[in-house]
Every structure is written in C-alpha cells, then in structure tokens.
Amino acid sequence: MKCLVYFDGACEPVNPGGLGTYGYVIYGEGGRRLARGYGVACHGEGCTNNVAEYTALREALRKAKELGCGEVDIRGDSQLVVRQMRGEWAVNSLRLMALKDEVEALLASFAKWSIGWVPREENKEADGLSQIAYEAHAAQYGYGGGDGWIQTLIGEVRRAAEAEGLRPEEAAKILAELLRKYRLEELRELAEG
C-alpha cells in the first residue's frame, strides 16, 4: 500500500530550549486518512524545532510501518529536514545525526520512499496536531522548560481560568495565545510583578 505522510514539529515558546512537540497525518490510497498522531519530542536544553521535526518524521514512519504502508511519499515544511534527508545539506548536530540515522533505518524498511517540501499552508493538519500536543502538555503539566517565571505565569493563568470557570484546555489555549502574542521579556515582567 502506498501512503502519503505529512509531518511537522515545533519548539515553543522559545527555540531553542522550549517544549518540542510534533504531529503527523498518514493518508492511504484514495486520500483516506489512516492515522494521525502527536506528542512531546523534547524540552529544555538541547530541544530545538529541528529535533521536534525529526521526531515527527520518525514517529510518522513508525506508524506507517505499523499500518502496512509499503511505499511512503513524505511531505513536510522543514527545509532543513527535507534537504538533509535528500542528502543536499549536511547534518552538523550530533543529536540530529542520531535522529536522522533512526529515520534512515526506518526508511530502509519501505520498498520505496520519497520526501518533498511543502509550504506551511499545505501542512496545516500536522502543524495543528503539533500545537495540540503543546497545549495539552501545558494544560496538564505546565510549560516543560523549567523556567520559574513561566511556571508562575502558568499558575496565574490557571487561577484566573478556574475563577472564570474555564476548563484546563481553555486555559491552555489562553496561555498559548499569550506566549505567541507577547515577547518573553514582557511576559517575564508580568509574571514577576
């Protein structure tokens, strides 16, 4: 069976050093969605958007293999991952080299594979799943980077959300929006009073 795989990763609220999350979607023949998934790739020191992107690709390929895909056509909006997998760009990071090796080992188990870059607009579902992973982690555990002021901010958002009768998922969306809208220095000032 031939499958179409979309993958995406993100590192928020800062890159590097934030919370790395990923998402993927797998389509079968006829465009039927076979699977989608998301999760946390890394957090804190050493966590980057590129680590999250490679993790997304690795997890998507594991799932594609499990589903019985014999051929995979892979699409992602990371120029770096796509070009490195094609051998067009060198891999200079030891962490990325290890992830690339894992991806190459998985690719060797498929009869045929290809990888291509797509604009972010064509990768919205995988991108959205990566955002869901971030928001779900923030709602359950708070931001994973270990910065005390961010934990303080999360606590304040949680208390305000509870006072307003909001569910944790709604509070996570508010926090994610704050992290996207304001510079980190502004948020630090807010949290530290």
Secondary structure, DSSP 8 states (H G I E B T S, - for coil): -EEEEEEEEEEESSTTTSEEEEEEEEE-GGG-EEEEEEEEEEESTT--HHHHHHHHHHHHHHHHHHHT-SEEEEEES-HHHHHHHTTSS----HHHHHHHHHHHHHHTTSSEEEEEE--GGGGHHHHHHHHHHHHHHHHHH--TT--HHHHHHHHHHHHHHHHHT--HHHHHHHHHHHHHHS-HHHHHHHHH-
